[in-house]
């Protein structure tokens, strides 16, 4: 991977869960009923609402002002609240959180604050709490197409290395799980629109390049649509050593 160094946890046996959806993995892995969960970097709050439907009380924090404003004005969902905040300063009391989730968000965070972010995780989690970090891996056909206009290889590796550095020493147990998510698009136009509609993007002008479309077209499936595979890694930490 371009000479970038990936640190690995010692004596780690990773699990392979095959092709699934994010929601299927989360539902199989996390027991959230009756628990207070914080979704850090919650985006549009879809995961917050889903966790609440499974019996959790959820606070979604989102630092991006445009998305945070959309969340604040969205329809009210039972047991879901939103706040404009970053993961380095979570607006809850110490030892009050049963589960802290980062879903596709850690690699978007400011790398010099990783130490503060993981210190904040240990502050807010209670002794029985869990830390769940879900991150896309810079591999697969989704990466093959996207890297031409938005290559996240370095930031994803930096996020993983920070997790190994800051989270591994303070939790007594960790599971690492890999699975694949398939995303299917009717056309290159629908693929481009997916990224152009993202409030976080600063690369909209670079998506509709001929080289990107050429790579996209290599992902045509037998039904005449296009399937891109995104490998995903989950790191689930428990038994916090306060």
N, C-alpha and C positions, 0 to 999 in steps of 0.2 A: 504493500500500500504506500507507494511513493516514498519509501524510506522513513515514514512516520512510525514512531515507537508506540506499540500497544502494550501497556502493563496488564498483567493478568494476576488474578488472585491465586494464591498458592493452594495446591491440592483441590482444585475446583473441578467438579464433574458436571458439565453442562447437560441440560435436558433438551431433547429435540421433540417438539410437539407437532411437527408437520405443518400442513396448510390449514389455517383457521382465520377467523376474524379477530380483531382486537377485543371485541365484546365477549366472544366465546372464551377467550383466554382469561380475561378479567373475571368473568363470572365463575370460571372453574377454580381460579387461584385465590380470589379474595372473598373473605366472609365479612360483609359490611353491615349486616342487619343490626340495628340498634347502636351503631357506632358513629362517632363524629369524624368525618373525613375532610381533609383539605386537598383540593385539586390545584396544584401549583402550575400556573401557566395554562389556565383552563380553556383558553380560546373562546369558542362560542357557547361553552357550557353544556355541550351534548353529554359528556361523560358525567358531569354533575347531576344532570337530570336522571340519567340512567342509574347511577348509584343510589339516588334518592328513591327511585322506583323499587329498589331492592331493600329498602328499609333503613338507609343511612340518612344522617343529617349532614349536609355538605356545604362547605364554603369554597367557592371558586375564586381564586385570586388571579388577576390578569393585569400586567403592568402597561400594556399597550393602550393608550388613551382612547383610540377610536373603538377598539373592541370592547374595552371596559364600559364605554358609554352605551354601546349596543346592548351589553349584558344588563346594565342598569335599567334600560327602558324595555327589556323583553317581558313577555307575559310571566306572571308570577307562577313559580312551581313550588309545590309543597316540600318543605324541608330543604330548600335550596336558597342560599344567599350568595351575593357577589360583592367583591371589593376590588378597587383598583389598588394593587399592591404587588411588590416583587417578592420573590422567595427569600431574599436576604432580610426581609422585615415583615414577617407574617403577623397580621393584626389579631392574634389570639393570645390567651394566657399560657404560661409555661405549663408543661405536663398535661395539657388539656385535649390533645388530639390522639385519636385511636389509629388513624392511618393517614399518611401523607403520600400523595400520588403525583408523579411527574410523568405525564403522557405526551411523548414527542415534544417535550418542552425544554429539557435540561440543556441540550446543545444550542438552544437559542439564547441562553442566558449569558451574562457578561462574565467571561472567564476569570478576570481578576477577583470576582466576588464568590468564586466557588467555595472557598474556605468559609466565608460568612454564611453562604447558603446551607452548607452541611452543618455548621454550628447551630443555625436556626432550626434545622430539622431536629437535632438532638434536644434543643430547648423546648419545642412545642410538643413533641411526642411523649406520651406517658410510657411507663416501663413495659407495658404489654403491647405497645403500638408497633405498627409496621411502616416501613418505607418501601414504596414500590416505584421503580424507575423503569419506564418503558421507552425504548429508543430505537429508531430505525438504524439499521446497519448499512454502511456505505458499500453495498454489494447488490447484486441482482439486476434484473432488467430495468427496474424503476430508476436505480442509480445510473445505469448505462445511458439512459435517455436524458435524465435531469442534469447530469454533471456538465453537459455542454453549455447550460445557461445558469446553473446554480449548483455548484459543487460544495457539498457539506462534509466532505471527507475529513478535513482537519478539525472542524468544530465538533463533529461526532466523536472522534477519537479523543479529543481534549476532554469532553464530558465524561467519557468512560474512564479515562485515566484519573480524573478528579474524583470520581466515585470510588475507585480502588484506593486512592490515597486517603480520602476523608471519611468514607462510610465504612469500609471494611474493618478498620481498627476499633470502631465503637459499637458494632453489633456482634452478637454472639453467633448468629446464624445467617446464611445467605444462600438462596437458590438462584441459579442462572438458567434461564429458559430461552430457547430460540424457536421461532415459528415464522412461517411465511404468510404474507397477506397478498392476495391477488386483487388488483384493481383493473376493471374492464371499462373500456371507453368505446363509443360508437365510431369515433373518428378522431383525427388529429385536432380538429377544431374543438371538440369537447374536452380533450386533454388540455389544450392551451387555455380554454376558458376556466378550467379548474384552478389553475395557478393564477390567472389574471384576476380572479375574484377574491384572492387571499389578501386581507388587509395588511399582512406583514411583508408582502413581496416588494422588492425594489429592483426587479429584473424582468418586468412585464415586456419591455421592449426587446428582450433577447430570446423570448420563447419561440416565436414563429420564424426561426431560421430554417433554411433548407436542410442543414445538417441534422437538426433536431428531428425534423419530420422524417428524414431518411431512417434514422435509428428507430423512431417510433414505429415506422412501417414494418420493421423486422419482427415486431411483436404481434403480428396478425395471427389470430387463432383460427380454428377450423370453422367457426361460425361467421366469419367475416368481420368480426369486431377485433379489438386489440387488448391483450391482457399483459399487464406489467406486474412483475413480482417484486415485493418489498420484503426482504428479510428483517425481522424485528427481534430485539433482545429484551428480556425482562429480568431485572434483578430485584428480588424480593428479600428485604432485610427484616429480621425480627430479633427479639431479645436484646434490646438496647441496654448498653452498660452506662447508666447515668452516673 
